[in-house]
């Protein structure tokens, strides 16, 4: 930045001290002790803001994580992330600064990396070493890049000790409109806001319900049955938030019906079409899926990890993987690239020009990989399998159930 005034951690009268750069909740909720009259609008270069960080202590829970932002490196020319630089202290006392940083470390404990970055502030000021917190793929809370619709479904449903996940998004959007400048926000931010509000409005209007009790008999008559019906035990269980998020994410699919038990104590899934469903281990009703391959009797869910079924399917991504795999309906369209993450889009593009037989062969190779052995890589394997399944089969309409 031409003509910039360089400011270090303890330099330049009036702008010395300890600074933090906020790009998420710190934009609208300054840390305790921050000087309210010393907040500068500015940006960091070489990064982009992404919704790749799971929140289990503020905007979600361990059973149903929320989604918050982090920064990832971006080598695109002109890449920058706008936020707020706030001065935490003008003291140069090492013990005092260490105490302040320790308090902030605790608040941001789910971010695994603390960085010092130069911040270009308004007025031609360059703050050389602002601290900021980021989550990386090595961190326990890294959620990875997901289609925007999937993130929206998660945010629309999640909540935690610090409040609703949608508040985090809405207040960040409002901060850009009122303080930073809406034109400085990445377009995806307001697109995500619109998606969340749309999903919530549809749910409030009853155009779809995350949890409904469906009487499967109604699907037998009239020859109008959807091609896919999904069923899991839902409300009152650990899977409820994940099931809600999955149902919201697939709300625009007209060839699917999703249903779950409202009250497991009084209305357990034990039979349908004169077929008895034995409860699962630990008293859980059977998790069953129904599609053209299973017929009306359905098929039981097979666990993919060593976790209990309620913990495994309590993870939003695991539930979405389950719905995708069993229904053959994917949020990411491998043929058009719509609703795909950058990684999914790149992977799909690399296979799109190849023969379906080649995709099928690669799919068979991936199918042979034991999912339980993959841990953190399991979801990326599922995403690749979903892409290959689409490209390995002709793009033809499904038969009715």
N, C-alpha and C positions, 0 to 999 in steps of 0.2 A: 504494500500500500504506500503510495508516494506521500512524502511529508508526514509519515506516521510518527507519533511520539512513542518511544519504546519504554515500557514499564515492566519492571521485574517484580519479584515477590516483595522486595523492600527497596523501592526506588521511586523517584519522582514525587515531589511534595503534593499531597492531596490525593494521590492515587496509589500510594504504597500499601503494603500489607498483604494479607492472604485473600485470594480471589477464587471463586468456584464458577465454572461455566455450567449452566443448566439448560437442557434441551427438552426436558420432559416435565415432570411435576415441579422441578425447581424453578421453572419459568413462572408459574403462578402461585407456588407455595414455597417461599424462600426458607432456607434452613434456619433453625433457631439461632438467634444472635446475629443474623445478617443485618447490615446497616441499610435501613430502608431508603435512605437518601443517596446511597452509592450503588446504584444498579444501572448497568450499561447494556444497551442493546448491541449485540455483536454476532460474529459468526466465526466458525472454525473452517479451515479449508481441507480438502482431501477426504471428506467423510460424507455419508448420507445417513439420514434418520430412518430406521426400520423398526417394524413391530415384531422383533425376533426374541424378545425377552419375556419369559413367563414370570408372573408375580404370584407368589404363594404366601406373602406376608403382608401385603398392602391392598392389592386390588383383586385378590383371589385367595384360594386356600390350597394346601398341599393336595387335597382331593380334587379340587376343581380350580386350577390356576387361571389367572387372568392374563391379559396381554398388555405389555408396556413397551416403551421405545428404548432403543440403544443406538449406538453409532457403529457403523462398519466402514472400513477404508473404501474409498472410491477414487480411482485414478482418472475419472472423466474430467477433461479440462473444465475448469470453472465450478467443480463440485464444492458445495459449501452447505453448512447447516447453521441456521440462525437460531439464536437463543438469548439468554440473559446471563451476563457476567455480574456476579454479586460479591461485594467485598465482605468477607467474614470477620476480619479484624485488621486494624492498622497497627497492631502491636508487632514488634520485632523480637519479642521474648520467645525463645525456643520452646519452653515448657507450655506456655499459653497456646502457641500455634499447634503443638502436638496434641493438646487436649481438644482443641476445636476439630482437628482432623479426625481424631479418634471418634468423636461424637458423630461426625458426618459419615465416617466409615460404617458405623453401626446402622445409621439410617439407610445407607445404600448398600447394605451387606450382601444383597443378592446379585449385585454386579461384581464380577470377579476381578476386575482390573481398574486401578486408579491411574490416570494419565496426567501429565502436565502438557498442555497444548497452548500455543499462541492464539489469542483471540483478537480479531480485528473488530474494534468497537467503533461506534459512530463518533464523529468528531475527529477522525484521524488518529485515534489512540490505538496502539498495539500493546496489549497486555501479554507479555512474553510467556508467562508460566501460570496459566490458570489451571487448577486441578479440575478434573471431571471424571465421571465414573462410567464405565462401559461394560456390557456383557459380551463375552466371546464364545465361540463354539466349544471352548474347553470348560466353560462354566456349567454348573449343575442346572441353571435356569435357562439355558439356551434353548429356544423353541424352534429355531430355524425359520427360513423364509417360507411363507404360506400364501396361498391366494388371498386377495383382499377380502373376498366374501367369507372365507373361513375365519379370518381375523375378526371381521365384523360380527359374525355369529358368536364368537367367543366373548367379545366385549359386550355384546347385547345381553348376555346372560350372567356373566361373572360378577362376583362381589367378594370383598374381603374385609379385614379389620379396619382398613382406612376408608372403606366406602365402596360404592359401586364402580365397576370398571368403566362404565360409560361416562361417569363424571370426569375421570382422568382424561379421556379423549375430548369431551366437550369443552372442558376448561382450557385445554391446550389450544384448541381451535379458537376459542374466544380471546385468548391472550394474543394470538397472531392478529386477529381482527382489531383489537383495541390498543395493543402496545407495539408489537413488532412490525405489523404491516402484513396484510393478507397475501400480498404479492410475493412475499418472501418465504411463504410456506411451500413445501413440495405439494404438487397437485393431489397426490394420493391422500394427504391428510384430510382435506375436505371431502374427497370421494368416500373415504372411510366413514367420516361423520354422517354423510348422507345415507350410506348403506345401513349403518346402525339404526338411525332414526326410521328408515323404511321398514326394517325388520321388526322393530318395536311397535311401529304403527300398525303393521299387518297383524301382529300378535294381539294387540289391544282390540282391533276391529273384528277379530275372530276369523280372518281369512285363512288362517291356518293355526293349529294349536300344537305347541311343542309336545304336550302330553294329552292323548285322547284314548279312550277305551273304544276299540273298534271291534265290532262283532263280525268275525270273519265270515259268518254265513252270508252276509250281505254281498260278499265278493264272489259268491258262487253263481248267482243268478244273473240272467240278462246278458251274459257274454260280454260284460264291460269291465271285467276285473283288470286292474293294473298288472303290469308285467312283474312287479316286485312288491312284496309286503315284508316289512321288517318288524320284529317284535323283541323287546327286551323288558326286563323288570326295571322300573324307572323311579317314579316319585317316592321319596322316603329312603332311597338307597344312595350309595356313593356314586352310582352312575347317572343320577338324575341331571346334574348340570351338563355333563358330557353329552347325554342323550338329547337334552334341549338344544345344545349348540349344534349337534349334528342335524337335527330336524330342521332348525332354522337355516343351516347352510344349504340344505337340499330342498328348501321350501319351493323353489321354482321348478322342481321336477314334477311334471304332470303324470309320469308313468310310475310313480312310487306312492305307496301309502305307508306311513310310519305309525305304529301304535305300541303303547306300553301299558302296564298295569298302573292304575291310579292308586289303589289301596291293596298292597300285597297281603295284608292281614285278612281281608275279607273277600278278595276277588283274585285269588292266585291263578296263574296260568297253569291249569292242570289238564284241560281237555279241550278239543275242538274237532268237529267232524267225527265224533265218536272215537277219536284217537287220544289215548291217555299220555300225558307228559309227566314223567317222573321228576319230582323236585331234584335240584342239583345238590352237590355236597354242601354241608353246612346249612341246609334249609333253604337255599336260594332256589326260586323257581327256575325252570330251565330257560336259558336264553336261546331262542330259536329264530331262524330266519327262513323265509319262504320265497322261493323264486321258481323259474320254469324248470330247473333241474330237480328241485326237491319235491315238487308237487304240493298238495294241500296239507300233507302231514308235517312239512317243514323238516328242518335238520338242526341239531343242537350245535351251539357255538363251541368250538374247540380252542382252548386256551393256547396262547403262543409264547407265554413266558412262565417263569416259576412263581409269579405273583398269584394271589388269590384273584378269582375272576372279577370280584367287585373292585379290587384295586386296579387291575389291568384295564378294565373297561371304564373305570372312573377317570381315566386320562382322555382329554378331548381328542388328541391326535389319534390315540388307539381306537376310540369309538368311530372317528371318521374313517380310519383305515378299514375297520370292520364293515361299516356301511358300504364303502366303495367296493370292497372285495366281494361281499356277498350279493350285492345288488347289481353289480356291473355298471353302476352309475358313478361317474367321477366328476368332481368339481373342475379338475383340470381337463380341458378338451385337447387331447394330444394332436388332433388333426388341424385345429385352428389356432391353438395356443391360448385360447381364451381361458381366463381364471387360473392360469398356471403361474407358479413361482418362476423366477428367472432360471433357477436350476432345472426345473421340470421342462420349461420351454426349450432350453438349450438341449436337454437330453432328447426330447421329442423331435426336435429339428434334425438331430443327428441320425434318427431312425426313420424319419418320414419318407425319405426317398428310397428306402430299401424295400425289398419284397416282403410281404406278410410272412412268408415262410422263415425268413431270417429273424424277424421279430419273434416269431413263435419259438424258434430254436433258442434264442437268447432268454426268452421267458422261461423255458424249461430248465435252463441252467440256473436261473435265479430261484425258481421254485424248489430246487434241490438244496438251497442254503437253509440251514436250521435257524429260524428266526430267533429262537430263545438264546442263541449264542452271540447275537449281534449287539444287544444292549442299545447304545446310543445310535447306531447305524440302522437299526431296524426300520424306522419310519422312512428313511431315504430308500431303503430296499423296497418297501411297500409302494412308494411313489413311482419308482422305476417299473415295478411290476404292473402298476395301474396303467402307465403309459404304454408299455409293451402289449398289454391285453387289448387295448384299443386298436393298436396298429397291426396286431396279428390276426385280427378278424375283419371280415368285410363290413363296411359301414351300412348295415341293413337294419331296418326296424325290427324290434323284438316281437316274438309271438306272445299272445296273451297267455296268462297263466291258466 
